[in-house]
Amino acid sequence: MTISFTRLTTPLLLCAAALGAGCAAIQRVPDVDVIQPTTAKPAPAPVAAAPTGAIFQADRYRPLVEDHRARLVGDTLMVQIAEKITATQKATSSVDKSGEIDASLTALPGVKAARLARMGAAGSNSNTFAGKGVTESSNDFSGTITATVVQVLPNGHLVVSAEKQIGVNANVDVLRFSGQIDPRSIAPGNSVLSTQIANVRIEQRGRGQQAEAQSMGWLSRFFLTLMPI
């Protein structure tokens, strides 16, 4: 008894192709476009000019009538994250339609009145539809992180980015933040609320045993991709 090599290899190739397609279709954790790098070194100070005796010096200027605030690349400031988003959508629809018909005969030549009493037609129709839908979404995020100015835009706005990593035993909690700040929004004490920052990107992820325990295994994701129902 001989078995054709082609008959054996064809099913194996089909299984391998399906497995490869399923693995390629497995969804990964979506990324957050946090500005990289999250740190920046101050630019080299310009060569100091000869002392002129003036109070203003371009290479080391800092306002004298206000507290220290971030304004140059490499400066740091505290960001108070206070993001709270709530969305609710409701929809209600109702349709009611009814109809009725009634017909009878009162007289017919050659037919007695007693028979006409039993001749008639009646009908009714009713259609009712009611639908209701509710969609709710709520997101609450609060915390504090110190960010570094990584870029100063031509209009004076500051592009900041930050990263904080906390490791406990075999788990690591990572918090990343980036955004664009108008210097006029910086409050005394060199702090700013995240609600006053444009183009905010916030990412909080975990690495380690705890994060792995909460994620779905690759084999489960593979079969879920092949059989989404």
RODO-2510 file (C-alpha; in nm, 4 decimals, decimal comma):
residues 229
     n   res          X          Y          Z
     1     m     0,0000     0,0000     0,0000
     2     t     0,1490     0,3318    -0,1055
     3     i     0,0384     0,6801    -0,0012
     4     s     0,0989     0,9680    -0,2304
     5     f     0,3343     1,2308    -0,0897
     6     t     0,1230     1,5027    -0,2485
     7     r    -0,1881     1,3875    -0,0612
     8     l    -0,0020     1,4213     0,2702
     9     t     0,1679     1,7516     0,2069
    10     t    -0,1360     1,9374     0,0703
    11     p    -0,3400     1,9256     0,3971
    12     l    -0,0298     2,0118     0,5970
    13     l     0,0389     2,3157     0,3794
    14     l    -0,3214     2,4295     0,4096
    15     c    -0,3087     2,3965     0,7891
    16     a     0,0201     2,5867     0,8016
    17     a    -0,1212     2,8645     0,5841
    18     a    -0,4314     2,8944     0,8032
    19     l    -0,2191     2,8998     1,1157
    20     g     0,0048     3,1692     0,9736
    21     a    -0,2906     3,3816     0,8649
    22     g    -0,4511     3,3458     1,2062
    23     c    -0,1328     3,4418     1,3882
    24     a    -0,0902     3,7442     1,1641
    25     a    -0,4458     3,8536     1,2332
    26     i    -0,4097     3,8318     1,6113
    27     q    -0,4610     4,1796     1,7465
    28     r    -0,1868     4,3317     1,9535
    29     v    -0,2194     4,5853     2,2317
    30     p    -0,2897     4,9239     2,0677
    31     d    -0,0134     5,1796     2,1008
    32     v    -0,0472     5,5358     2,2287
    33     d     0,1414     5,8008     2,0298
    34     v     0,3391     5,9456     2,3190
    35     i     0,6093     6,1846     2,2001
    36     q     0,9537     6,0258     2,2142
    37     p     1,2036     6,0665     2,3658
    38     t     1,0455     6,1498     2,7010
    39     t     1,3552     6,3379     2,8208
    40     a     1,5693     6,6128     2,6722
    41     k     1,8981     6,7767     2,7606
    42     p     1,9229     7,1568     2,7679
    43     a     2,0820     7,3127     2,4638
    44     p     2,4383     7,4325     2,5117
    45     a     2,4463     7,7849     2,6428
    46     p     2,5603     8,0447     2,3894
    47     v     2,9030     8,1891     2,4290
    48     a     2,8814     8,4590     2,6888
    49     a     2,9385     8,8031     2,5516
    50     a     3,1594     9,0524     2,7155
    51     p     2,9953     9,1960     3,0295
    52     t     2,8166     9,5183     2,9549
    53     g     2,6842     9,5879     3,3009
    54     a     2,3214     9,5417     3,1867
    55     i     2,0715     9,3375     3,3901
    56     f     1,9501     9,1459     3,0833
    57     q     2,1832     8,8710     2,9652
    58     a     2,0632     8,6607     2,6710
    59     d     2,2474     8,3453     2,7780
    60     r     2,1023     8,3290     3,1298
    61     y     1,7845     8,5345     3,1224
    62     r     1,5205     8,4536     3,3829
    63     p     1,2350     8,6871     3,4808
    64     l     1,3001     8,8642     3,8111
    65     v     0,9385     8,9399     3,8993
    66     e     0,7924     8,5885     3,8822
    67     d     0,8713     8,2462     4,0205
    68     h     1,0547     7,9866     3,8163
    69     r     0,8502     7,8474     3,5310
    70     a     0,9433     7,6103     3,2517
    71     r     1,0273     7,7936     2,9303
    72     l     1,3404     7,6278     2,7842
    73     v     1,4259     7,2821     2,6532
    74     g     1,5234     7,0643     2,9470
    75     d     1,3112     7,2516     3,2032
    76     t     1,0657     7,0489     3,4084
    77     l     0,7169     7,1191     3,5331
    78     m     0,4523     6,9277     3,7246
    79     v     0,1449     6,8053     3,5378
    80     q    -0,1673     6,7331     3,7379
    81     i    -0,3616     6,4723     3,5414
    82     a    -0,7344     6,5201     3,5921
    83     e    -0,9128     6,3610     3,2977
    84     k    -1,2803     6,2752     3,3326
    85     i    -1,4905     6,1968     3,0284
    86     t    -1,8527     6,0849     3,0398
    87     a    -2,0715     6,0246     2,7353
    88     t    -2,4316     5,9057     2,7241
    89     q    -2,6464     5,8398     2,4186
    90     k    -3,0124     5,7386     2,4311
    91     a    -3,2522     5,6543     2,1501
    92     t    -3,6212     5,5616     2,1673
    93     s    -3,8537     5,4861     1,8763
    94     s    -4,2157     5,3727     1,8630
    95     v    -4,4473     5,2861     1,5725
    96     d    -4,8151     5,1917     1,6077
    97     k    -5,0362     5,1216     1,3091
    98     s    -5,3828     4,9608     1,3007
    99     g    -5,6533     4,9066     1,0390
   100     e    -6,0047     4,7635     1,0341
   101     i    -6,2530     4,6761     0,7588
   102     d    -6,6205     4,5649     0,7794
   103     a    -6,8555     4,4854     0,4871
   104     s    -7,2138     4,3535     0,4819
   105     l    -7,5080     4,3135     0,2380
   106     t    -7,8509     4,4562     0,3081
   107     a    -8,0384     4,3494    -0,0069
   108     l    -7,9810     4,1150    -0,3021
   109     p    -8,2301     4,0178    -0,5729
   110     g    -8,3631     3,6613    -0,5341
   111     v    -8,2108     3,6125    -0,1894
   112     k    -8,4095     3,6123     0,1310
   113     a    -8,3269     3,8573     0,4064
   114     a    -8,2565     3,5725     0,6521
   115     r    -7,9697     3,4498     0,4340
   116     l    -7,8296     3,7970     0,3853
   117     a    -7,7830     3,8298     0,7592
   118     r    -7,5156     3,5608     0,7419
   119     m    -7,3358     3,7151     0,4447
   120     g    -7,0683     3,9675     0,5422
   121     a    -6,6965     4,0205     0,5712
   122     a    -6,4808     4,1717     0,8453
   123     g    -6,1090     4,2094     0,8993
   124     s    -5,8572     4,3912     1,1173
   125     n    -5,4861     4,4548     1,1114
   126     s    -5,2516     4,5814     1,3828
   127     n    -4,8774     4,6461     1,3816
   128     t    -4,6812     4,7728     1,6822
   129     f    -4,3073     4,8356     1,7137
   130     a    -4,1109     4,9761     2,0068
   131     g    -3,7325     5,0120     2,0332
   132     k    -3,5009     5,1573     2,2932
   133     g    -3,1217     5,1838     2,3134
   134     v    -2,8781     5,3295     2,5662
   135     t    -2,4999     5,3714     2,5288
   136     e    -2,2838     5,4975     2,8163
   137     s    -1,9098     5,5500     2,8469
   138     s    -1,7131     5,6834     3,1448
   139     n    -1,3401     5,7415     3,1904
   140     d    -1,1747     5,8829     3,5030
   141     f    -0,7968     5,9264     3,5322
   142     s    -0,6111     6,1267     3,7951
   143     g    -0,2495     6,1513     3,9039
   144     t     0,0625     6,3665     3,9034
   145     i     0,3742     6,3426     3,6887
   146     t     0,6723     6,5703     3,6257
   147     a     0,7312     6,6377     3,2561
   148     t     1,0325     6,7676     3,0650
   149     v     1,0213     7,0313     2,7933
   150     v     1,1478     6,8547     2,4811
   151     q     1,0717     7,1277     2,2261
   152     v     0,9866     7,4969     2,2129
   153     l     0,7627     7,5853     1,9187
   154     p     0,8010     7,9111     1,7228
   155     n     0,4897     8,0556     1,8916
   156     g     0,6390     7,9912     2,2353
   157     h     0,4308     7,6855     2,3203
   158     l     0,6089     7,4054     2,5024
   159     v     0,6024     7,0420     2,3936
   160     v     0,6447     6,8267     2,7037
   161     s     0,6867     6,4552     2,7549
   162     a     0,7244     6,2405     3,0642
   163     e     0,7679     5,8809     3,1716
   164     k     0,7417     5,7220     3,5142
   165     q     0,8227     5,3606     3,5945
   166     i     0,7522     5,1947     3,9296
   167     g     0,8734     4,8404     3,9875
   168     v     0,7462     4,6277     4,2748
   169     n     0,8709     4,2687     4,2949
   170     a     0,8056     4,1150     3,9497
   171     n     0,5696     4,3865     3,8237
   172     v     0,6422     4,7214     3,6596
   173     d     0,3846     5,0005     3,6246
   174     v     0,4634     5,2441     3,3408
   175     l     0,3007     5,5869     3,3005
   176     r     0,3747     5,8015     2,9928
   177     f     0,2472     6,1492     2,9138
   178     s     0,2962     6,4100     2,6407
   179     g     0,1239     6,7271     2,5207
   180     q     0,1518     7,0895     2,4140
   181     i     0,1351     7,3676     2,6738
   182     d     0,0685     7,7381     2,6435
   183     p     0,3109     7,9015     2,8918
   184     r     0,0294     8,1319     3,0054
   185     s    -0,1506     7,8236     3,1460
   186     i     0,1337     7,7399     3,3837
   187     a     0,0203     7,8240     3,7373
   188     p     0,2429     7,9550     4,0165
   189     g     0,4504     7,6712     4,1517
   190     n     0,5375     7,5570     3,7982
   191     s     0,2347     7,3284     3,7609
   192     v    -0,0389     7,2914     3,5026
   193     l    -0,3607     7,0914     3,4720
   194     s    -0,3866     6,8318     3,1985
   195     t    -0,7204     6,9827     3,0940
   196     q    -0,5269     7,2942     2,9850
   197     i    -0,2856     7,0966     2,7671
   198     a    -0,3440     7,0340     2,3966
   199     n    -0,2813     6,7074     2,2109
   200     v    -0,2651     6,5077     2,5337
   201     r    -0,1378     6,1497     2,5134
   202     i    -0,1623     5,9370     2,8284
   203     e    -0,0571     5,5758     2,8555
   204     q    -0,0590     5,3540     3,1623
   205     r     0,0495     4,9972     3,1139
   206     g     0,1865     4,7201     3,3271
   207     r     0,4644     4,4728     3,2644
   208     g     0,5336     4,1551     3,4513
   209     q     0,3423     3,8669     3,6020
   210     q     0,0355     4,0676     3,6976
   211     a    -0,0088     4,2076     3,3454
   212     e     0,0450     3,8648     3,1903
   213     a    -0,2197     3,7123     3,4185
   214     q    -0,4774     3,9641     3,2952
   215     s    -0,4064     3,9195     2,9239
   216     m    -0,5468     3,6518     2,6951
   217     g    -0,3084     3,3795     2,5813
   218     w    -0,1878     3,3710     2,2221
   219     l    -0,3621     3,0391     2,1511
   220     s    -0,6959     3,1731     2,2765
   221     r    -0,6547     3,4870     2,0635
   222     f    -0,5746     3,2692     1,7618
   223     f    -0,8952     3,0652     1,7893
   224     l    -1,0965     3,3799     1,8690
   225     t    -0,9653     3,5335     1,5452
   226     l    -1,0638     3,2280     1,3402
   227     m    -1,4033     3,1929     1,5072
   228     p    -1,5179     3,5431     1,5993
   229     i    -1,8723     3,4205     1,6669
***
